[in-house]
């Protein structure tokens, strides 16, 4: 039968209703049972690809036979004579499958990837590189296996996996954030199950040494899609790109419990069916770090005792054949404890800090007919943070809240012309303060407060037309913000042309708008109530050539023109013409002072298969040119990395062992500010901004996954070596001031990971595998 996917496109699903053997066995010829042979085919539940190197164990009474699938995914046994036998399949990266044969002689089995919700069907798609949205010309999708291997054993963060995608740059091993085509992460929209998130990270306010870790757990993420340029009209309030994250549902077939033990923390994940008829599922995960307990015992590292804990859960239930609901919960806490280093901290140093994030999302999907799908999402999120100095005086505090309603509609009024429309209504609240103290006498030197509430609303409509090899898309969205008197209209247009069976051409043009945060509008002294939204015009062209069924070569060219970017142009010290030093004023307000362009190209070769070598190698070139309207300075963007190479490869050596590796090279970002270097570690103020760059970034990681299976228990050992070549990488940390007499400057650079071996263990119990 044909189903609609979440974007309204058609997808052929061979489900239980078609009586095809998927996660169960069809009897094709019962009369052949005694003829001495048992044959079968093992496939990937995600796309139907035959799976090689799968261990097949056939147990009949006290007899056990073992076989391995070939490159065509097939296996064969000399058939036993007993009518009741059990087949067990296992392969690294896939959930084990055990099923009774019930007298079958020809089997068609499907194995589900580890990070995919358990399914009772095989999805037969157009190919391994089919797109979720034809309107997106720069779409990159990470599957569950790719994401899990790239998330890292050390931190197991799915956003680290995004850092290896084509067009993505990152040179900070401690941070989950990244740059896309020369733009900062705060201009990348992070969507989780259709809701734009604000700050779902474990971090500490105003303390950069601790880095950041996303609250997303790799075992709960089913798929991530990056729209690197010209994102479709449904995405809002970000001007550069979008990362769309889809969380998986729990198992509807049986209870399973998983425990992950890593270098920095431990997690427990449980899932199972909901209701007697398994019309729903539940999934819950709890994670806690223990690195802070180890660091407190090391005197040199006691000031970095950063810890976190989080909880995630998801309920899914089918009210009827046409209606379903989901409920997701996310809660995380982070804390920094530097009490052991109290005597070494200044009056404005952070001794204790905390960060608490909570999010709840309720979704309802209704399909009254095969041509109409209505979705409503309600969400609520809250963030609280604070920081204290060694005298236990508050240095900073913030409270953020947001209530969201996102309705949407997909209407296939014509089989070749699906229509999408929707809206977004967000009530924002933000309040907080930051303080700076004098030591002698002890008093507040400056305190900046902010407090406010506003409503952001918007809507979009997008129409597709499919005519033979050509797909055209036209869309428009409109947005408004009660705190800024500047409504915006953002058009979008794209075309996708299939030339024969192996070539695809794409072009797109769009506008994007991002409104200023409430804090920038309302904070005392530096806030500016007259800020305008940031705007960007995107132009993207791409050509893709498939090489065989599972390999593609793709090239993309982009141009992004930006204006009204929000900066503090008077905040940076610099040399003026004639050698005078510009001393920043005590109050440097935010302004729409910056505009510029970003242009470049990306080319990558990718192979996606469940067998043999899978992965990609990519090269990206970015050139930016920015200009500040207040200072008149011209400079490259703070996040311009001219040359980027990202590569990833994975290979299943045996049914129980997988080898993967990644490599990243970057010419690196500028050291942000007006600096020149006279010696390796000596800097002075300069007249040029962003003239110096960090040393080139190199990092190679290697990882091995080894599976052990016994009965209903399974364990996976993860062994990884990060920065295998032990390259000395550095990143910019912060500016530590300058000498007003000599103009010597003190930017601080931070050393990143040396070579780091790490190991982790996953232990899982699955009720479906009980004998």
FENVEN-V494413 format. One record per pair of residues at least 24 apart in sequence whose C-alpha atoms are under 8 Angstrom apart, sorted by the first residue. I is the first residue (numbers start at 0). GAP is how many residues later the second one is. D is the distance in Angstrom with one decimal. If there is no record, write none. Layout:
i = <I I>
gap = <GAP GAP>
d = <D D>
This chain:
i = <3 6 6 6 7 7 7 7 7 8 10 10 10 11 11 11 12 12 12 12 13 13 13 13 14 14 14 15 15 19 20 20 20 21 21 21 21 21 21 22 22 22 22 22 22 22 22 23 23 23 24 24 24 24 24 25 25 25 25 26 26 26 26 26 27 27 27 28 28 28 29 29 29 31 32 32 32 32 32 33 33 33 34 35 35 35 36 36 36 36 36 36 37 37 37 37 37 37 37 38 38 38 38 38 38 38 39 39 39 39 39 39 39 39 40 40 40 40 40 40 40 41 41 41 41 41 41 41 42 42 42 42 42 43 43 43 43 43 43 44 44 44 44 44 44 44 44 45 45 45 45 45 46 46 46 46 46 46 47 47 47 47 48 48 49 49 50 50 51 51 52 52 52 52 52 53 53 53 53 54 54 54 54 55 55 55 55 56 56 56 57 57 57 57 58 58 58 59 59 59 60 70 78 89 89 90 90 90 91 91 91 91 91 91 91 91 92 92 95 96 96 97 97 112 112 113 113 113 114 114 114 114 114 114 114 114 114 115 115 115 115 116 116 116 116 116 117 117 117 117 126 126 127 127 127 128 133 133 133 134 134 134 134 134 134 134 134 134 135 135 135 135 135 135 135 136 136 136 136 136 136 136 136 136 136 136 137 137 137 137 137 137 137 137 138 138 138 138 139 139 139 139 139 139 140 140 140 140 141 141 141 142 142 142 143 143 143 146 147 147 148 148 149 150 151 152 152 152 152 152 152 152 152 153 153 153 153 153 154 154 154 154 155 155 156 156 156 156 156 157 157 157 157 157 158 163 163 163 163 163 164 165 165 165 165 165 165 165 165 166 166 166 166 166 168 168 168 170 170 170 170 170 170 171 171 171 172 172 173 173 173 173 174 174 174 175 175 175 175 176 178 179 179 179 180 180 180 180 180 181 181 181 181 181 181 181 181 181 182 182 182 182 183 186 186 186 186 186 187 187 187 187 187 187 188 188 188 188 188 188 188 189 189 189 189 190 190 190 190 191 191 191 191 192 192 192 192 193 193 193 193 194 194 194 199 201 201 201 201 201 202 202 202 203 203 203 203 203 203 203 204 204 204 204 204 204 204 205 206 207 208 208 209 209 214 214 219 219 220 220 220 220 221 221 221 222 228 228 228 228 229 229 229 229 229 229 229 229 229 230 231 231 232 232 232 232 232 232 232 232 232 233 233 233 233 233 233 235 235 235 236 236 236 236 237 237 237 238 238 238 238 238 238 239 239 248 248 248 248 248 248 249 249 249 249 249 249 250 250 250 251 251 251 251 252 252 253 253 253 254 254 254 255 255 255 255 256 256 256 257 257 257 257 258 258 258 259 259 259 259 260 260 260 261 261 261 262 262 262 262 263 263 263 264 264 264 265 273 278 278 278 279 279 279 279 280 280 280 281 281 281 281 282 282 282 283 283 283 283 284 284 284 285 285 285 286 295 301 301 301 302 302 302 302 302 303 303 303 304 304 304 305 305 305 305 306 306 306 307 307 307 307 308 308 321 321 321 321 322 322 322 322 323 323 323 324 324 324 324 325 325 325 326 326 326 326 327 327 327 328 328 328 328 329 329 329 329 330 330 330 330 331 331 331 332 338 341 342 344 345 345 346 346 346 346 346 346 347 347 347 347 348 348 349 349 349 349 349 350 350 350 350 350 351 351 351 352 352 352 352 353 353 353 354 354 354 354 355 355 355 356 356 356 356 357 357 370 370 370 370 371 371 371 371 372 372 372 373 373 373 373 374 374 374 375 375 375 375 376 376 376 376 377 377 377 377 378 378 378 379 393 394 394 394 395 395 395 395 396 396 396 397 397 397 397 398 398 398 398 399 399 399 399 400 400 400 401 401 401 401 402 402 415 415 415 415 416 416 416 416 417 417 417 418 418 418 418 419 419 419 420 420 420 420 421 421 421 422 422 422 422 423 423 423 423 424 424 424 424 425 425 425 426 426 426 426 427 427 427 427 428 428 428 429 429 430 447 447 447 448 448 449 449 449 449 450 450 450 451 451 452 453 453 453 453 454 454 454 455 455 455 456 468 468 468 469 469 469 469 470 470 470 471 480 482 482 483 483 483 483 485 485 487 501 501 501 502 502 502 502 503 503 503 504 504 504 504 505 505 505 505 506 506 506 506 507 507 507 507 508 508 508 508 509 509 509 510 510 510 510 511 511 511 515 519 524 524 524 525 525 525 525 526 526 527 527 527 530 530 530 530 531 531 532 532 533 533 533 533 533 533 534 534 534 534 535 535 535 535 536 536 549 549 549 550 550 550 550 551 551 551 552 552 552 552 553 553 553 554 554 554 554 555 555 555 556 556 556 556 557 557 557 557 558 558 558 558 559 559 559 560 560 560 560 561 561 561 562 562 562 562 563 563 563 563 564 564 564 564 564 565 565 565 565 565 566 566 566 566 568 568 568 568 569 571 571 572 572 572 573 573 573 573 573 573 574 574 574 574 575 576 580 580 592 592 592 593 593 593 593 594 594 594 594 595 595 595 595 596 596 596 597 597 597 597 598 598 610 610 611 611 612 612 612 612 613 613 613 614 614 614 614 615 615 615 615 616 616 616 616 617 617 617 617 618 618 618 618 619 619 632 632 633 634 634 634 634 635 635 636 636 637 637 637 637 637 638 638 639 639 639 640 640 640 640 640 641 641 641 642 642 655 655 655 655 656 656 656 656 657 657 657 658 658 658 658 659 659 659 660 660 660 660 661 661 661 662 662 662 662 663 663 663 663 664 664 664 664 665 665 665 666 666 666 667 667 667 667 667 668 668 669 670 674 681 681 681 682 682 682 682 683 683 683 683 684 684 684 684 693 693 693 694 694 695 696 696 697 697 698 698 698 698 699 699 710 710 710 711 711 711 711 711 711 711 712 712 712 712 712 713 713 713 714 714 714 714 715 715 715 716 716 716 716 717 717 717 718 718 718 718 719 719 719 720 720 720 720 721 721 721 721 721 721 722 722 722 722 723 723 724 725 725 726 726 727 727 727 728>
gap = <366 125 126 403 365 402 403 404 410 409 112 113 114 111 112 113 108 109 110 111 107 108 109 110 105 106 107 104 105 88 86 87 88 86 87 88 98 99 100 74 76 86 87 88 96 97 98 75 84 85 76 79 82 83 84 78 80 81 82 76 77 78 79 80 76 77 78 75 76 77 73 74 75 73 46 48 70 71 72 45 46 47 44 42 43 44 39 40 41 42 43 68 38 39 40 41 66 67 68 35 36 37 38 66 67 68 34 35 36 65 66 67 68 69 28 32 33 34 66 67 68 27 31 32 66 67 68 69 30 65 66 67 68 66 67 68 69 78 566 65 66 67 68 74 76 77 78 66 67 76 77 78 75 76 77 78 80 81 62 74 75 76 560 561 24 560 559 560 558 559 38 558 599 601 602 35 36 37 601 34 35 36 600 31 32 33 34 30 31 32 27 28 29 30 26 27 28 24 25 26 24 540 26 565 566 564 565 616 560 563 564 565 566 613 614 615 52 565 673 671 672 670 671 31 32 30 31 105 29 30 33 103 104 105 106 107 133 28 105 106 132 105 131 132 133 134 132 133 134 135 422 423 422 480 481 479 337 339 362 96 97 337 338 358 359 360 361 373 91 93 94 95 96 358 372 90 92 93 94 357 369 370 371 403 404 405 88 89 90 91 92 402 404 418 86 87 88 89 25 26 85 86 87 88 82 83 84 85 81 82 83 79 80 81 77 78 79 71 70 71 511 554 512 67 568 109 110 565 566 567 605 606 607 108 109 110 604 605 58 107 108 109 61 62 56 57 59 60 61 56 58 59 60 63 55 482 483 484 498 500 481 436 437 438 452 453 454 479 480 61 435 452 453 477 472 475 497 495 497 498 526 559 560 558 559 580 579 580 36 37 38 578 36 37 38 35 36 37 38 35 460 48 60 61 47 417 419 441 459 416 440 441 442 455 456 457 458 459 57 454 456 457 455 51 52 53 54 327 50 51 52 53 54 55 46 47 48 49 52 53 54 52 53 54 55 51 52 53 54 52 53 54 55 51 52 53 54 50 51 52 183 182 184 211 157 106 130 131 132 153 131 132 152 130 131 132 149 150 151 181 148 149 150 180 181 182 191 190 143 525 95 524 94 96 95 117 27 28 24 25 26 27 24 25 26 24 309 310 311 329 262 278 279 280 281 282 308 309 310 279 243 260 227 228 229 242 243 244 257 258 259 187 188 225 226 227 243 276 277 278 275 276 277 278 274 275 276 273 274 275 295 296 297 272 296 32 33 34 65 66 67 31 32 33 64 65 66 30 31 32 26 27 28 29 25 515 512 513 514 511 512 513 508 509 510 511 507 508 509 504 505 506 507 503 504 505 500 501 502 503 499 500 501 497 498 499 28 495 496 497 25 26 27 24 25 26 24 43 38 39 40 35 36 37 38 34 35 36 31 32 33 34 30 31 32 27 28 29 30 26 27 28 24 25 26 24 44 36 38 39 34 35 36 37 38 32 33 34 31 32 33 28 29 30 31 27 28 29 24 25 26 27 24 25 43 44 45 46 41 42 43 44 40 41 42 37 38 39 40 36 37 38 33 34 35 36 32 33 34 29 30 31 32 27 28 29 30 25 26 27 28 24 25 26 24 51 48 47 45 43 44 42 43 44 90 91 92 41 47 88 89 40 41 37 38 39 40 45 36 37 38 39 41 35 36 37 32 33 34 35 31 32 33 28 29 30 31 27 28 29 24 25 26 27 24 25 39 40 41 42 37 38 39 40 36 37 38 33 34 35 36 32 33 34 29 30 31 32 27 28 29 30 25 26 27 28 24 25 26 24 41 39 40 41 36 37 38 39 35 36 37 32 33 34 35 30 31 32 33 28 29 30 31 27 28 29 24 25 26 27 24 25 48 49 50 51 46 47 48 49 45 46 47 42 43 44 45 41 42 43 38 39 40 41 37 38 39 34 35 36 37 32 33 34 35 30 31 32 33 29 30 31 26 27 28 29 25 26 27 28 24 25 89 88 89 88 75 76 77 74 75 69 72 73 74 68 71 72 66 70 65 27 28 29 64 26 27 28 24 25 26 24 28 29 30 25 26 27 28 24 25 26 24 34 35 46 45 46 47 48 46 47 25 43 44 45 40 41 42 43 39 40 41 36 37 38 39 34 35 36 37 32 33 34 35 30 31 32 33 28 29 30 31 27 28 29 24 25 26 27 24 25 26 50 70 62 63 64 61 62 63 64 62 63 61 62 63 35 59 60 61 32 60 31 32 28 29 30 31 32 58 27 28 29 30 24 25 26 27 24 25 57 58 59 54 55 56 57 53 54 55 50 51 52 53 49 50 51 46 47 48 49 45 46 47 42 43 44 45 40 41 42 43 38 39 40 41 37 38 39 34 35 36 37 33 34 35 29 31 32 33 28 29 30 31 26 27 28 29 30 24 25 26 27 28 24 25 26 27 24 59 61 62 61 101 102 100 101 112 99 100 101 111 112 113 99 110 111 112 111 110 159 162 35 36 37 32 33 34 35 31 32 33 34 28 29 30 31 27 28 29 24 25 26 27 24 25 40 41 39 40 36 37 38 39 35 36 37 32 33 34 35 30 31 32 33 28 29 30 31 26 27 28 29 24 25 26 27 24 25 55 56 55 53 54 55 56 34 54 33 53 31 32 33 34 52 30 31 28 29 30 25 26 27 28 29 24 25 26 24 25 49 50 51 52 47 48 49 50 46 47 48 43 44 45 46 42 43 44 39 40 41 42 38 39 40 35 36 37 38 33 34 35 36 31 32 33 34 30 31 32 28 29 30 25 26 27 28 29 24 25 24 61 70 62 63 64 61 62 63 64 59 60 61 62 53 58 59 60 36 37 38 34 35 33 32 33 29 31 24 25 26 28 24 25 58 59 60 53 54 55 56 57 58 59 50 51 52 53 56 49 50 51 46 47 48 49 45 46 47 42 43 44 45 41 42 43 38 39 40 41 37 38 39 34 35 36 37 31 32 33 34 35 36 30 31 32 33 31 32 30 28 29 27 28 24 25 26 24>
d = <7.9 7.0 7.0 7.3 7.9 6.1 7.7 7.4 7.0 7.9 7.4 7.2 6.4 6.6 5.7 6.8 6.7 6.2 5.1 6.2 5.8 5.7 6.8 7.5 6.6 4.6 6.9 6.9 6.8 7.9 7.2 5.2 6.3 6.5 5.4 5.5 6.2 5.6 6.5 7.6 7.9 5.4 5.2 7.2 8.0 6.1 7.4 6.7 7.6 6.5 6.7 7.0 5.6 6.2 6.9 6.7 7.3 6.5 7.2 7.4 4.8 6.8 6.7 7.7 7.2 7.2 6.2 7.4 6.9 7.5 6.8 6.3 7.0 7.0 7.4 7.9 6.7 7.0 5.8 7.4 8.0 6.6 7.5 5.4 4.6 7.0 7.0 5.7 4.4 4.2 8.0 7.1 5.5 4.9 6.0 4.9 8.0 4.8 6.3 7.3 5.9 4.4 6.4 6.2 5.0 6.3 5.6 5.4 6.4 7.9 5.4 4.2 5.8 7.5 8.0 5.5 4.4 6.5 6.1 5.0 6.2 7.6 5.3 6.3 6.2 4.8 5.7 7.2 6.7 7.7 6.2 4.7 6.3 5.6 5.3 6.5 7.6 7.5 7.4 5.1 5.5 5.2 7.5 7.4 6.8 4.6 6.4 7.1 7.6 6.2 5.5 7.7 6.6 5.1 5.1 5.9 7.7 7.3 7.8 5.9 6.3 5.6 7.8 7.1 7.7 7.9 6.3 6.4 7.9 6.0 7.3 8.0 7.8 6.2 5.1 6.6 6.0 5.2 5.2 5.7 5.4 6.4 5.8 6.9 5.8 4.8 6.9 5.7 5.1 6.5 7.0 5.8 4.7 6.6 5.7 5.2 6.5 6.6 4.4 6.5 7.1 7.7 7.7 7.0 7.7 4.6 5.7 7.9 7.5 5.9 5.0 6.0 6.5 7.4 7.1 6.0 6.5 8.0 7.7 8.0 7.2 7.1 5.8 7.2 7.1 7.3 7.4 7.8 5.0 7.0 7.9 7.8 5.6 6.7 6.6 5.5 7.5 6.7 8.0 5.3 6.3 7.2 5.3 5.4 6.1 6.3 7.3 5.3 7.0 7.5 7.5 7.5 6.3 6.3 7.6 7.9 7.6 8.0 7.0 7.9 6.0 8.0 6.0 7.7 5.7 7.3 7.9 7.7 6.6 7.8 6.8 5.8 5.9 7.7 7.7 7.8 7.2 7.1 8.0 7.7 6.0 6.5 6.3 6.7 7.2 6.9 7.8 5.5 5.3 5.6 7.5 7.7 7.9 7.5 6.6 5.6 4.6 6.5 7.4 7.9 5.6 5.1 6.6 7.8 7.2 5.7 4.3 6.3 6.0 5.3 6.3 7.1 5.3 7.0 7.2 5.6 6.0 7.2 6.1 7.5 6.9 7.5 7.5 7.0 7.8 6.8 7.6 6.9 7.3 6.4 6.4 6.5 6.3 6.9 5.8 6.7 6.1 7.7 7.8 7.9 7.7 6.7 7.2 6.4 6.8 6.4 7.0 6.4 6.1 7.8 6.9 6.8 5.2 7.8 6.9 5.5 6.9 7.4 7.7 7.1 6.7 7.0 7.9 7.0 5.6 7.0 6.9 7.9 6.4 7.3 6.5 7.8 5.8 7.6 7.1 6.8 7.3 7.6 6.8 8.0 6.4 7.8 6.5 7.7 5.9 7.1 6.1 6.7 7.4 4.8 6.5 7.5 4.8 4.7 6.6 7.8 5.6 5.5 6.5 7.7 6.5 6.6 7.8 7.3 7.6 7.3 7.9 6.3 7.5 6.8 6.7 7.8 7.0 6.7 7.8 4.9 4.5 6.7 6.6 7.8 5.9 7.5 6.2 5.3 5.7 5.5 6.9 7.7 6.0 7.3 5.8 4.9 5.3 7.0 8.0 7.9 7.5 5.5 6.4 4.5 6.0 6.1 5.0 6.2 7.5 7.5 6.1 4.8 5.8 6.3 4.8 6.0 7.3 7.6 6.2 5.1 6.5 7.4 8.0 8.0 7.8 7.8 7.4 7.7 6.9 6.7 7.3 7.0 5.5 7.2 6.3 7.9 6.8 7.1 7.0 7.1 6.4 6.3 6.0 7.6 7.5 7.8 7.3 6.7 7.1 7.2 7.7 7.9 7.5 7.2 7.9 7.6 6.9 6.8 7.0 6.8 5.7 5.8 7.1 6.1 4.4 5.8 5.8 5.2 4.9 7.1 6.7 8.0 7.0 7.6 7.9 6.7 6.4 5.6 7.4 7.9 5.3 6.9 6.9 7.7 7.9 6.8 6.2 7.4 7.0 6.0 6.0 5.9 7.7 7.4 6.3 7.9 7.3 8.0 6.1 7.8 7.5 7.8 7.5 7.7 7.6 5.8 4.3 6.3 6.8 6.1 4.8 4.8 5.2 5.4 7.0 6.3 5.8 7.4 7.3 6.8 7.2 6.7 6.7 7.4 6.8 5.1 5.2 4.8 7.6 7.8 8.0 6.0 7.4 7.9 5.7 7.5 6.5 5.4 7.4 7.4 7.3 5.7 5.7 6.2 5.4 7.5 7.1 5.6 4.3 6.0 5.6 5.2 6.6 6.9 5.6 4.1 6.4 5.6 5.1 6.3 7.2 5.8 4.4 6.5 5.5 5.1 6.3 6.5 4.3 6.5 7.6 6.6 6.7 6.6 5.5 5.9 5.0 3.8 5.2 6.7 7.8 7.5 5.8 5.5 7.9 7.4 5.1 3.9 6.0 5.9 5.3 6.5 7.5 5.9 4.6 6.5 5.4 5.1 6.5 7.5 5.7 4.1 6.5 5.7 5.2 6.2 6.0 4.5 6.6 6.4 7.9 6.6 6.4 6.9 7.2 4.6 7.6 6.8 5.7 7.3 7.5 6.8 5.9 5.6 6.5 7.4 5.8 4.6 6.6 5.8 5.5 6.6 7.3 5.5 4.3 6.4 5.4 6.7 8.0 5.6 5.0 6.2 7.3 5.6 4.5 6.5 5.9 5.4 6.8 7.4 5.5 4.5 6.3 5.8 5.0 6.6 7.5 5.8 4.6 6.4 5.7 5.1 6.5 7.8 5.8 4.6 6.5 7.8 5.7 5.0 6.4 7.6 5.6 4.3 6.3 5.8 5.2 6.5 6.5 7.6 5.6 7.8 6.7 7.9 7.4 6.2 6.6 7.3 6.7 7.5 6.3 6.0 7.1 6.4 6.4 5.5 7.1 6.3 5.6 4.8 7.0 7.5 7.5 5.8 5.1 5.4 7.9 5.7 5.3 6.9 7.4 5.5 4.1 6.2 5.4 5.6 6.6 7.3 5.8 4.3 6.8 5.6 5.1 6.3 7.4 5.8 4.5 6.6 5.2 6.5 7.9 5.7 4.9 6.7 7.3 5.8 4.6 6.4 5.9 5.2 6.6 7.7 6.0 4.7 6.5 5.8 5.2 6.3 7.3 5.8 4.4 6.4 7.8 5.7 5.0 6.3 7.7 5.6 4.7 6.5 5.9 4.9 6.6 6.2 7.5 5.8 5.0 6.9 7.4 5.5 4.3 6.2 5.2 5.5 6.7 7.4 5.8 4.0 6.5 8.0 5.8 5.3 6.0 7.7 5.7 4.5 6.5 5.9 5.1 6.5 6.6 5.5 4.7 6.3 5.2 6.9 7.7 5.9 5.0 7.2 6.9 5.1 4.6 6.2 6.3 5.6 7.3 7.5 5.9 4.7 6.4 5.7 5.1 6.4 7.5 5.5 4.2 6.2 5.6 5.5 6.7 7.5 5.5 3.9 6.2 7.9 5.5 5.3 6.1 7.2 6.0 4.5 6.7 5.7 5.1 6.2 7.3 6.0 4.6 6.5 5.5 5.3 6.1 7.6 4.4 6.6 7.9 6.5 6.9 7.5 6.2 5.0 6.8 5.5 5.5 6.2 5.3 4.3 6.3 7.7 6.7 7.6 6.9 7.2 7.8 7.2 5.6 5.8 7.9 5.9 5.4 7.5 5.9 4.5 6.6 6.6 5.6 4.9 7.0 7.2 5.8 4.6 6.5 5.7 5.0 6.5 6.5 7.6 7.8 7.9 7.6 7.1 7.2 6.9 6.8 7.4 7.3 5.6 5.0 7.5 7.4 5.7 4.6 6.5 5.8 5.1 6.5 7.7 5.8 4.6 6.4 8.0 5.7 5.1 6.4 7.7 5.6 4.3 6.4 7.8 5.9 5.3 6.6 7.4 5.5 4.6 6.5 5.9 5.2 6.8 7.2 5.7 4.5 6.1 5.3 6.5 7.9 7.8 6.9 6.0 7.9 7.0 5.9 5.7 4.0 6.1 5.9 6.0 6.7 6.0 7.1 7.9 7.9 6.5 6.4 6.8 6.7 6.8 7.9 7.5 6.3 5.0 5.1 7.1 7.8 5.7 5.6 6.5 7.5 6.5 5.5 4.3 6.6 5.2 6.5 5.6 5.6 6.4 7.4 5.6 4.2 6.6 5.9 5.4 6.5 7.5 5.9 4.6 6.5 5.7 5.5 6.5 7.2 5.7 4.3 6.6 5.5 5.2 6.4 7.7 5.9 4.4 6.6 8.0 5.5 5.7 6.3 7.2 5.8 4.4 6.8 5.5 5.1 6.3 7.9 6.1 4.5 6.6 5.4 5.3 6.0 8.0 6.4 4.2 6.5 4.5 6.2 5.8 6.0 8.0 5.2 6.3 4.9 6.0 6.4 5.4 4.5 6.3 6.7 5.6 6.5 6.3 6.8 7.1 7.3 6.7 6.8 7.8 6.8 7.6 8.0 7.2 7.4 8.0 5.5 7.9 5.4 5.7 6.0 7.6 5.9 5.0 4.8 6.0 7.3 7.4 7.2 5.4 5.1 6.1 6.9 5.7 4.5 6.2 5.8 5.6 6.7 7.9 7.2 5.4 4.1 6.0 5.6 5.5 6.5 6.9 5.8 4.3 6.7 5.5 6.5 7.2 6.9 5.6 6.6 6.6 5.7 4.8 7.8 5.6 5.2 6.5 7.5 5.1 4.3 6.2 8.0 5.5 5.4 6.5 7.4 5.9 4.2 6.5 8.0 5.6 5.3 6.2 7.3 5.6 4.6 6.7 5.0 6.5 7.6 7.3 7.5 7.5 5.8 6.2 7.7 7.9 6.5 7.9 7.8 6.6 5.9 7.5 5.8 7.0 5.6 7.2 7.7 5.6 7.2 6.6 5.9 5.1 5.1 8.0 7.8 6.2 7.4 5.4 7.9 8.0 5.6 4.9 7.1 7.1 5.6 4.5 6.4 5.7 5.1 6.7 7.7 5.9 4.7 6.6 6.0 5.2 6.4 7.3 5.5 4.3 5.9 5.7 5.3 6.7 7.6 5.7 4.4 6.5 7.6 5.8 5.3 6.5 7.3 5.5 4.7 6.7 5.8 5.0 6.8 7.2 4.6 6.4 6.7 5.7 6.6 5.4 6.1 5.8 6.0 6.0 6.4 7.4 7.7 7.8 7.9 5.9 5.3 6.6 7.7 5.6 4.1 4.7 7.9 7.9 5.6 6.3 5.8 7.2 6.8 7.6 7.3 7.1 7.6 5.8 7.7 6.4 7.1 5.0 7.3 7.3 6.9 5.5 6.7 6.6 6.6 7.4 5.8 5.5 6.6 7.4 4.5 5.1 7.7 7.4 5.7 4.7 6.6 7.9 5.9 5.2 6.5 7.0 5.3 4.3 6.1 5.8 5.0 6.6 7.3 6.0 4.7 6.5 5.4 4.9 6.1 7.6 6.0 4.5 6.6 5.8 5.2 6.2 7.0 5.7 4.3 6.2 8.0 8.0 5.7 5.0 6.2 7.8 7.1 6.4 4.8 6.6 5.6 7.7 6.9 5.3 4.6 6.8 7.7 7.2 7.8 6.6 7.3>
